[in-house]
Structure formats: structure tokens, C-alpha cells
Amino acid sequence: MKKILVAAVAISALFAGGAAMAQDDAGHLSYNIAVTSNYVWRGVTQTDNNAALQGGIDYSKGMFYAGAWASNVDFAYGDGNADTELDLYMGLTPSAGNFNFDFGVIGYTYPSSGGDTISELKAAVNHPMGKGTIGAAMYLDTNELEDPYYEVNASYPLSNKWSVSGALGNYELYGYTTKNIGVTYAINDTLGLDLRWADASKQPSTFAATIKASF
């Protein structure tokens, strides 16, 4: 947790310096910070069912985007135990009619563990469904180019403050299916609260409450 707090301070410094950049023609810079009761990824806890502090920074210009995101974690990985995750990603978001696409690459690193970086290719699409959206995504390991994770997902606004969303996925590499459903409450234009139940076959169900600020 100490390392992730240091990372959060560093990210905050970047945020302060990047605020001016967000206003010029070079592109748009945004950032987020969150506290969650349980960091759950593809249906499985990454923090041994404990809390996490998370933060990210994103740059976009036209269809192009790139960013970095960090969280504390707690699991065995590489030569030891991972306690910090740092993700780097970039991609393109073209559209065709009412179909919005996302093609990108993601790198997952765990600096304290001595393990290799995991990288994935991402292909996703979403489409309006009434007031909501429906979509699908696939993530493929760049080393093996097989056994992907894929999911279908949907979201729908219940009011101007409340929305419901969920996903159903399958992780071929590890041989399990996953699902999640939750509600999100927009406290204001910056702050949101998400309450989410998730389940992965062969794993206990999880629940997470997350409060997130986006700027």
C-alpha cells in the first residue's frame, strides 16, 4: 500500500502539471482516482478481498488515446508477491454509423514481483440500445495469440443519477466464465459510486463498493 500511495502522489503531480495541457490544441488530458473495497478483475479479487487505492491519467486526441493506471494488489506472481500493478495502454477509437470501436494494446506490469509484463491486444465495439448501450470485447495475449478473454456487456440509465450495467464473459486461458452486475450513482459531475457483484466459476463470488472521481 505504501508504494501505491507514493505512486498516487506522483500521479497527482502529473495531474497538476497536465491541467493546462488539457486546455490546448495538443489534445485532452484527464485523470481519475478511486477507492474500492475490493479490486476485482474479470471476476477474481486482485487484493485478497481487501481495499485498494487506484489512479490513472489519460491523453486523447481525435481517435487516438494513451494512458497509465495503477493500483495496489496482493497475489503471488513472478519471483515473489505482487503488491503494485501498473498498466500502460494505447489505442484508436474509430466509429462507423452507430458502432463505436476500440482497438488497442495493454501492458500489465507488477514492479515488485520480478515477473514478466503481460500484454494484450484489445478489440471492442458498442452500439446504442434505446437509452443505453450494448457491446462486446475480446482481449488476446500478444505472446500466445490464443485462449482469449471475451465478453458481452450492456449499460442502461435508470434516471439522470442512476444507471445499471453488467457483463458476461469467458476466460479461455484459465477455463472459467465470469459475470458481474451493478449500479452506479452519479453524486455530481465529478464523483460517482459503484456497487457491484461479480462471480467467476471455481471462485467465490465477490462484492465491491467503489467511489471514483474523474476530472
C-alpha positions in Angstrom: 0.0 0.0 0.0 2.9 2.4 0.8 4.2 2.1 -2.8 0.8 2.8 -4.3 0.4 5.9 -2.1 3.7 7.1 -3.4 2.5 6.4 -7.0 -0.7 8.3 -6.3 1.3 11.4 -5.1 3.4 11.2 -8.3 0.3 10.9 -10.4 -1.3 13.9 -8.6 1.8 15.9 -9.5 1.3 15.0 -13.1 -2.3 15.9 -12.9 -1.5 19.4 -11.6 1.0 20.0 -14.4 -1.3 18.4 -17.0 -4.3 20.5 -16.3 -3.1 23.3 -18.6 -2.4 20.8 -21.3 -6.0 19.7 -21.3 -7.0 23.1 -22.5 -4.7 23.5 -25.5 -4.9 22.1 -29.0 -2.4 19.4 -28.4 -5.1 17.1 -27.1 -7.1 16.4 -23.9 -5.6 15.2 -20.6 -7.9 13.7 -18.0 -7.3 11.8 -14.7 -9.1 9.8 -12.1 -8.6 8.5 -8.6 -10.7 5.8 -6.8 -11.0 3.9 -3.6 -12.6 0.5 -3.7 -13.4 -2.1 -1.1 -12.1 -4.9 -3.4 -10.2 -4.7 -6.6 -12.0 -7.3 -8.8 -10.7 -8.1 -12.3 -12.5 -10.5 -14.6 -14.4 -11.8 -11.6 -11.4 -12.5 -9.4 -10.2 -10.4 -6.5 -6.7 -8.9 -7.0 -6.3 -7.7 -3.4 -7.3 -10.9 -1.5 -10.7 -9.3 -0.8 -9.1 -6.1 0.7 -9.4 -2.5 -0.3 -7.4 -0.7 -3.0 -6.4 2.8 -3.9 -6.3 3.4 -7.6 -5.5 6.2 -10.0 -5.0 6.9 -13.7 -4.1 9.5 -16.3 -5.4 9.6 -19.9 -4.5 11.5 -23.0 -6.6 11.7 -26.1 -6.5 13.5 -29.4 -9.0 12.6 -32.2 -9.3 8.8 -32.4 -6.0 8.2 -30.5 -5.7 7.6 -26.8 -3.0 6.6 -24.3 -2.8 6.3 -20.6 -1.5 4.8 -17.4 -3.3 3.3 -14.4 -2.1 2.0 -11.0 -3.5 0.0 -8.1 -2.2 -1.9 -5.1 -2.7 -5.7 -5.4 -1.9 -8.8 -3.3 -1.1 -12.1 -5.0 1.8 -14.4 -5.8 3.5 -13.5 -9.1 6.9 -13.9 -10.7 9.6 -14.4 -8.1 7.6 -13.1 -5.2 4.4 -11.4 -4.2 2.9 -8.6 -6.3 1.8 -5.5 -4.3 1.6 -2.9 -7.0 0.1 -3.1 -10.5 0.9 -0.5 -13.2 -0.9 -0.7 -16.6 0.1 1.2 -19.7 -2.2 1.3 -22.8 -2.9 3.0 -26.1 -5.3 2.6 -29.0 -7.7 4.0 -31.5 -11.5 4.6 -31.3 -12.9 4.8 -34.8 -16.7 4.7 -35.5 -18.9 3.7 -38.3 -22.5 4.8 -38.1 -23.8 4.0 -34.6 -21.0 1.5 -34.0 -18.1 2.7 -31.8 -14.9 0.7 -31.9 -11.8 0.4 -29.6 -8.6 -1.2 -30.9 -5.7 -1.1 -28.5 -2.9 -2.8 -26.7 -2.5 -3.0 -22.9 0.6 -3.9 -20.8 0.2 -5.1 -17.2 3.3 -4.8 -15.0 3.9 -5.7 -11.4 7.1 -3.9 -10.5 7.7 -5.5 -7.1 7.4 -9.2 -8.2 10.1 -9.6 -10.8 7.6 -11.2 -13.2 7.3 -10.5 -16.9 5.0 -7.9 -18.3 1.7 -9.3 -19.6 0.4 -7.6 -22.8 -2.9 -8.0 -24.6 -4.5 -6.8 -27.8 -8.0 -5.4 -27.3 -10.9 -5.2 -29.8 -14.2 -3.8 -28.6 -17.4 -2.4 -30.1 -20.6 -0.9 -28.6 -23.9 0.2 -30.1 -26.8 2.2 -28.7 -29.7 0.2 -27.3 -32.5 2.6 -26.6 -31.2 5.0 -24.0 -28.4 2.5 -23.1 -25.6 0.7 -24.9 -24.7 -2.9 -25.7 -21.3 -4.1 -26.6 -18.7 -6.9 -26.9 -14.9 -7.1 -26.3 -12.1 -9.5 -26.8 -8.6 -9.5 -25.2 -5.8 -11.6 -26.6 -2.4 -12.3 -25.1 0.2 -11.0 -27.5 2.7 -13.8 -26.8 0.4 -16.8 -27.4 -2.3 -15.2 -29.7 -4.7 -17.8 -28.4 -7.1 -18.5 -25.5 -8.7 -15.0 -25.3 -10.9 -13.4 -22.8 -14.1 -12.2 -24.3 -17.4 -10.7 -23.0 -20.7 -9.1 -23.9 -21.7 -6.1 -21.8 -24.6 -3.6 -21.5 -25.5 -0.5 -19.6 -28.7 1.4 -19.2 -29.6 4.7 -17.4 -32.4 4.3 -14.8 -32.5 8.1 -14.2 -30.3 11.1 -14.6 -28.4 9.9 -11.5 -28.7 6.1 -11.5 -27.5 3.5 -14.1 -27.3 -0.3 -14.2 -24.6 -2.3 -16.1 -23.3 -5.8 -16.3 -21.2 -8.2 -18.4 -20.9 -11.9 -19.1 -17.5 -13.2 -20.1 -15.3 -16.3 -20.7 -11.6 -16.6 -20.0 -10.4 -19.5 -22.2 -6.8 -19.4 -20.8 -8.0 -20.2 -17.3 -11.1 -22.1 -18.2 -13.8 -20.1 -16.4 -16.8 -17.9 -17.1 -17.4 -14.7 -15.3 -20.3 -12.3 -14.8 -21.0 -9.1 -13.0 -23.8 -6.7 -12.4 -24.0 -3.4 -10.6 -25.5 0.0 -10.2 -23.7 3.4 -10.4 -24.9 6.6 -8.8 -23.6 9.9 -10.1 -23.1 12.0 -6.9 -22.1 15.0 -9.1 -20.4 15.7 -12.4 -17.0 14.5 -11.0 -17.8 11.9 -8.3 -19.6 8.5 -8.7 -20.4 5.5 -6.5 -20.4 2.0 -8.0 -21.8 -1.1 -6.2 -21.0 -4.3 -8.0 -21.4 -8.1 -7.5 -19.2 -10.4 -9.6 -18.8 -14.1 -9.9 -16.2 -16.4 -11.6 -16.8 -20.1 -11.9 -14.5 -22.1 -9.5 -14.1 -18.9 -7.4 -16.1 -17.3 -4.6 -18.5 -14.5 -5.5 -17.3 -11.0 -4.7 -18.8 -7.6 -4.0 -17.1 -4.3 -4.3 -18.1 -0.7 -3.4 -16.1 1.9 -5.4 -16.1 5.7 -5.2 -14.3 7.3 -8.1 -13.5 10.9 -9.0 -12.9 11.8 -12.7 -11.5 15.1 -13.9 
